[in-house]
Amino acid sequence: MTGKRLIISALVLALVQIGFLSWIIAGRAAILRDGKEVLLKVEPIDPRDLLRGDYIRLGYDISRIPVKMIADIPADKLSSDDTSIVVRLKKGADGYWQPTAAWFGQAPTPAASDEADIVGHVGEGWSLREEGGSIAPDYGLERFYLPEGEGMAIQNDMRVRPFAVRVAIAANGTPQIKALMDGDKTLFEEPLY
């Protein structure tokens, strides 16, 4: 009887683990499939991770948010540890989405149909007192992994012509990189699963 219980317990534990991993994968796939798609212009940084291979580190126009754009600056005028920030984006004439407003915590109103809200996190210690200052949210979009040997070539190309990423943003503001673009050409597209 004890052996049977042990086998049943092991099967239940395995099913719970498989269910949890499936839930994570399905959540990411749902964002890629159903999220609002925006195009962000990228700026290169450096490619290579010894453990995971080539990647490009990406910066965006939305990587620096002017303090004056934040509507609800807290009284203490410093960001606390891992403060969430909502940045409202609107498509510009050039096709790239630009920040138009930002709030700590939640946006006071839902985004219009021609807008999108993206959620990022601001680390501790950013001063919100400086008139011309800015903060640097982390959206989880700052690295894009590539096949081995392709990171440096793409990094060099990014310095001479425009690159972008297509990003899917879920209704709750969670973003996922959908594709890396070289101008109008899709270089790499993320699979759903």
PyMOL commands that set and color helices and strands:
alter all, ss='L'
color gray80, all
select helices_A, chain A and resi 2-34+61-63+67-69+151-158
alter helices_A, ss='H'
color red, helices_A
select strands_A, chain A and resi 36-44+55-60+65-66+83-91+97-104+115-122+134-135+143-145+163-169+175-182+185-189
alter strands_A, ss='S'
color yellow, strands_A
deselect
rebuild
show_as cartoon
